[in-house]
Amino acid sequence: MVRKWGCRMQNEKNIEICNKFLMFAFHLKCWMNANYLKKFNINGKGDFELTERQFEILITLKFLKNGTISDLEDRLHVTSSSLSTTTSKMVKLGYIKRVLPKGNEDRRKTYLNITKKGEKAITDMHKNLIEAIGYFHSELNAEQKKVFSEGVDKLVQIFDNKE
């Protein structure tokens, strides 16, 4: 009997943590939409030529040190057909390039490398994000700044250890 009660208590705690995390994710997404993501191209509107998905692909390739459609599929949880269409557009726009494998590697495997134009897009968006977060951070009081910084550090540590 105690075991069932302990499981129920643990489940209630998990639900509470899940709800808090979802609320955090919701607030973060709303803030990102209002202050950062609105710059991406949506139906020809926005400050950048890239869509949010295309930018996610660029960032993922940067963290992967370039990769394949399969690598992107694993990381972004998007179908390979959707990724093929999107990456083809990105190749046409000059943000990435396809590179065939060298030597005895499987010739069907094509790598995607970020071009100079792609690197510039990453740098430009990074500057915009720094500006947006800088403004957000400047509006916090000293205690909030400390909590925010410590919280971000802890989240990074947790998610870095999960990969």
N, C-alpha and C positions, 0 to 999 in steps of 0.2 A: 504494500500500500504506500509506504513512504517513497518507494521508487517512482511510482506513478505521479505522486504529488511533486516530487523533485523534477521530473520530466516536464510536468505542466508549468512549473515555475520557470524552468529553463526556457520552455517554449514561449511563455509570456515575455520573458526578458528579450528573447530573440525578436519577437514581434515588435517590442518597444524600440529596440535598436534599429530594426529594419525601417520602421516608420520614421524615426529620426533621420536616418540616412537618406530615405526617399525625400523627406522635406528639404534636407540640405541640397540634394541633387536638383530638386525642383527650383529652389531659390537660385542656385548656381546657374542653371540653364536659363532662367528668366534674366538674370543679370548679364550672362554672356550674350543672350539675344539682344538685349537693349544696348549694350556697350561695345560689343565686339563682332558678333556674328552678322549684324545687319550690314556690315561692309562687304559681305560676299555677294556674288552675282545671283540674283533670283529673278528669272524671267527678264534679263537684260537690265535689271536695276541693281545698284550697289556700286561701291567704290572700286571693286576688283573684278577682273575678268573671270576669276575662278569661282566655282560654287563651293559651298562648305564641304561637300563630299570630296571634291577634287583636292581641296586643301588637306583634308584628313589623309588622303592618299600620299600627298607630298610629305607630310609630317611622318607618316608611318614608314615611308621609304627612307627618310632621314634617320629614324631610330633603328631601322633594320640595316642601315648602311647599304641601301638598295636591296632589291629583292625581286621575287617573281609574283605572278598573279596568284599563285597558290599561297605564298607568304601573306599577301594582302588579304586573301579570303580567310585565312586562319585568324588574322589579327582583327579585321574589321567586321567579320561575320556577315559578309555580303557575297552573293553568288558570283561565280567566276564569269558568267555571261554579262552580268551588270558591270563588273570590274573591267572586263575586256572593252566594252563600249566606252566606258568613262576614260580608261587609260588611252584608248585610241584618240579620243578628243584631245586629251592632254598632250599626246605626241604631236598632233596637228598644230596645237597652240604653242608648242615649243617648251613646255614645262618639264617633260621627261623624254627620254629616248630609250628605245629598245636596243639591247645588246645581246648578241648571240654568244653562247658559251664557247670557251676556248678549249683546245686540246681534245681529250677523249670524253668530255662531259656529254651528257644526253643533249643532242642537238634540238630536241623538241622544247627544251627549257629555255625560255627567253627571260633575260633580266631587264629590270626597269631601273634606269639611272636618272637622277635628278640633273637637269641642265643648269647652266648659269642663270637662266631666266627663272627656273624653279627655285633656286637658292635665293634669288632676289625677292621672290614672292614670300618665301618663308621669313626672310629678314624684315621685309616691310610689315608683314602681319605681326611679327614678334614685337616690333617697335610700337605698333598700335596697341597690342595687349599690354605692354609695359606701361604705356601712357594711361590706359583705362584702369589698370590695377593701381597705378600710382595715384590717380585721382581718388579711387575708392579708399585706398589706404590713408590718404591725407585727411579724409573726412572722419576717421576713427579717432577716439581719444587714446591716451597712452596705454591704458589697460587693454582696450580692445585690440590695439596694434600688437601687443605682446601675445595675447591669446590667439589672434589670427596667425601670427608667425609660427608659434608653437604648434598650432593645429595643422597648418600646412606641412610643417616638418614631419609631424607624426603620420599624417596621411601618406606622404611620399614614402616614408620608411615602410609602412604596412604594405602599400601596393608594390613597391620595389621588391619586397621579399616574396610576393605571391607569383612573380613571373619567373 
